[in-house]
Amino acid sequence: MAGIRIQTPYKGSAVRFSRFDAFRLLVSTRDRYASSLGLHVLQIFPTPSGGNIINEVATFDSDEGVNDCCWSESHHSHAVSGLTDGTVKLWDTSLPPASQPVSIFREHRDEVRSVDWNPSVNNFLSASNDAEIKLWIPGRDNSYHTFEGHTEKVNAVAWNPSQPHVFVSASYDRTVGLWDVRDNRSITRIFDNHPFGVVSCNWNKQHEFLIATASGRSINVWDIRRTRVPMFDFISHDRNVCRVCFSPHKCQTLLSCSLDHTVRTWDIQEQVLTARYELHHSAVYGIDMSVHIEDLIASTGRDQLVHIWRAST
């Protein structure tokens, strides 16, 4: 697939490929001055000339900015978002905007920074500036459990792809938490030695013991069986990293984006930069890699652009 892009009226905060449709994406925006806050469903269409175009096929407006979003891993049209007003909203993208959202959860006391849907079980997590993480089950009015232990804002959460009861969290308190929902406990705490809080975390899709975290301009890769020091610790960008994401297809490939306007790919085995993409002209907040098409990347940021391209081309 040749690289394509769409100019949007909104400043993106997150982008996610669908598990069920290889050519469908979800984009959220959080800019307070944007004319279109909420969730935006994009679809890639083939053209008669053999190329592709990307169009917005649905818009679900919100009165507040959306910090993060993700598709359901259990239902093809469901999505969840975390908002700046502290709410978590569940959407059914197959229904008209007038009937949206289908559920609103109001338990967090501050901005919701991150959401992540369990790849194996029909539940999802939300993480907030109130230092709490909540586990939600669709159809239930209140959260199933609240995980406490961080002392400052929780910026990100991510499920273990092979252990559906385990997740990781990243916080401004300079720690990374590992949690087990079977008995609602903290397994261990990883202490990050960088002077900044941990802003992002992601689990390796091929290796259940490897996670990546971002703090300031640095990226760390950890083996959770030995957490005293990271396996790798490297300065990755010219400005702070916003998000990290492992490839669903290649164990060694890690994706990152930054305030320095770039998206970069890394080989964690060789500890080298494999590609640098200068597609944006402002901060890049959202990245994702397709589970259907190997090396297909999507990015979004403050410049009102969404880019989709193959890393190998």
N, C-alpha and C positions, 0 to 999 in steps of 0.2 A: 504494500500500500504506500503510495506516494504521500508525503506530508501534506496535511490540509490544516486550515485554520478558520476560525469564525470570529468576526468582530462582534462584540456584544455590548449592550447598554449597561452592563453591570460589572463590578470589580470582583473577580472570583476569589473565594477563600478555600474551596476544596473541589476536587473532581474525582469521580469514581466510575469505573467500568461496571456494567451489569454482569452478574454471573450467568444470567439466563439468555441474554441477547448480546452477541459479540459486537454489535454496532450501536449499542445504546449506552449513553453516559448520563450521569447526574452531576450538576454543578450547583454550588451554593455561593451566595454573596453576602458580605457583611458590612460593606461600606455604608456609613450612615447617610451619605449624601447621594447615593445612587437612586435612580428613578425606579428601579425594579429590585426590591429585596425579596429573597425567598429561594425557592428551588427551581431549577431549569432542567428539563429533560432534552437532551440532544440526540439526534439520530444521524448516522452516517448512511448516505445513499449512493449507489453506483450511478455513474453518468453514461449516456450512450457512447461516449468516446473512450470508455474504459477507465475513467478516473473515478473520483469520489468527491462528494460535497457533504457538508454537515449543516443540518438545519435544526432549529429549535422547534420541537413538536409539542411541548407543553410547558406552561409557566404556572407556578403556584406561589402567589404573592404572600408576603409577610410584612407585618408592621415593624418587625425588628430584624436586625441583621442575623445571618446564619453563619456561625463559626465553622461548623463541620457537618458533613452528611455522609450517609452510606446507604447502599441498597440492602434490602433483606437478602439473606442467603437461603431463605425458605420459601418465599413467595415472589413471583416474578415481577409484580408491580408495586410492592411495598418498599418504602424508604423511610429513614428516620433522620432527623436533623436536631442539632443543638444550637440554641439561640442565645443572643446577647442578653435577653431579659431573664435568663435562667430556666426557660421552658425547654422541654423535649417534645418534639412533635412527630407523630406518625402519619405518613401520607400513603394514599393509594393512587398511584399515578395513572391508573386506568379509569378513574372517576373524574368528572368535570371539576374545575377549580372551585365552583360554588359549594361543593360538598367537602372541601378540604379545610384543615387536616381532619383525619378520621379520629384521632385521639390527641389530647394535649396533657402532658404531665408537668406538674408545677411544684415538685418537691425541692429542687435545688434552690439555694438562697443567693446565688450569684450566677454569672455567665456560665453557660455550658460550653466547654472548650473542645470536646472530642466525643464522638460516638463510634461504636464498632459493633457489627452484627456477628454473632457466633457462626462460624462456617459449618458447624455440625449440629447445633441445637437451636431451636427457635427462640432465642433470647438475644438481648443486646445490652451494651454498657453505655453509660454516659459519665463524663468526668467534668468537674466544674472548678471554678475559682473559689468555691466554698470549701475546697480541700477534700471533697467527698467523691466517691465513685458509687454509682447505683446500677444494680442489675434489674432489668425490666423483662417482663414476659408479655407479648402482645395479647390483648384481651383482658388483662388485669389492670385495674384502675390505679393501683399504687405499686411502688417498686417492690421487688421481691426481697432485696437486701441492700443495705448501705455499707460500703467498705470505708472504714476510717483508719487513719494511720499516717497519712501525709499531713504536714504542718503548714503547707502553703498550696497555692493553686496547682491543680492537676491539669496538665496541658494535653496529655494524650493517653489513650488506652488501646490495647491491641490483644486480640485472642491468639492463643497458641493454635496453629492450624491442625495439629495432630493430637493435641490433648485438649478436648473441648471444655474441660473444667478449669483450665489454667489461663490466666491473662497477665499482661505486664502493664505497668503504668509509669508515666514520667511526670515529674513535678518540679516546680520552682524551688522546692526545699533541697534541691541538688541530690535527690535520691531517685532510684528506680525501684518500683515495688513489684514483687511477684506474688500472685494471689491464687488461692484454690477455692472455687465456689462450692465444692462438695461439703466443706465444713466452714465456709465463709471466714477463712483466715488468711493472714499474710504468711507466705512461705519463707520469704527472705527479703532483705533490703540491700540494694546495691548502692554504695556511696560514690558519687561522681566527684572527682577531685578538681573539676574545672570551676572557675569563680562564678559561672552563670548557672541558672536553673536549667533543668533538662526539659526541652521543648517538644521532642518527638521520640517515638519508639516504634519498632516494628519487628515482627517475628520472621525468621527465615522460613520460607515455605517448604524447604526440603530438609531442614535440620532442626529438630525440636528443641535443641539446647542453645541455639544461636539467636541473639537479638542484636539490633542496632539501635543506638541512641544518638541524639544530637544535642549539643550544648554550646552556645556561642557559635564560633566558626568550626568547631571540632565535631567529628563523628567518632564514636566508639563502637566496636563490635565486641560483645561479651559472650563467653560460654557460661551459662548460668550454673554450671556445676562447680565453677571456680571463679568466684566473683570479687576476689581481693583486688585484682588489676584486670583491665580489659585485654583481650587478645590483640586488638589493634586500637591505636589512638592517633588520629592524624588531623591536621588542619586541612579542611576540605574546600573551603570557599573564602572569598575575599571579604564577605560580610556574613552575618549570622545565618545559620541554616534554619529553614522553616519546617522541613519535613523530610523524613527518610522512608524508603519503601524497598523491600526486597522483591526481586523478580519471582513470579510464580513458576518459572520454568528452569532457571539457572541458579543453582545454590550459591555461586560465587558473585552474582551480580547484584549490586546495590544501587539504588537511584536516590538522588537528593536534589533539593531545590533551595533557593536562598534569596535573601534581600539583595544580593549582588546581580540579580536579573537572570541568572543562569540555572540550567538544569544539567546535572552531571551524572555519569555512570561510573561505577568503580568495580574493580575486581578485588574482592576482599582476600582471596588467596594470595595473589601477587602483591596486594596492597598498592595498586596503581590506579590512576585515573585512566579510564578507557575512552571516554568521550565527554566533550563539553559543548552544550547547545546554548547558543545566544539567540533565542527566538523571541524573547520578551524584552521590553524596554523599561520595565519596572519590576518591583518585587514579585517573585513567584511563590505563591502560598500553597498551591495544590498540585500534587502529582499522583499518578497511579499507573499500573501496568496491567494490561489485559490478561485474563486467565485463558482466553480463547486463542489469541493470536500472539505467538512468541515475539518478544521485543517491541510490541506496540505500546507506546507511551502516550499519555495525555497530561497536559499541564494547564494551569490557569493562574491568573494573578491580577495585580492591581491595574495593569494596562488594558483591561477589558478584552483580553484575547484568550481564546482557548485553542491550543495547538494539539494535534494528534499526528504522530509520525512513528516510523519504524526505526529502532535504534541501529539496526544493521544496514540502513540505507542512507 
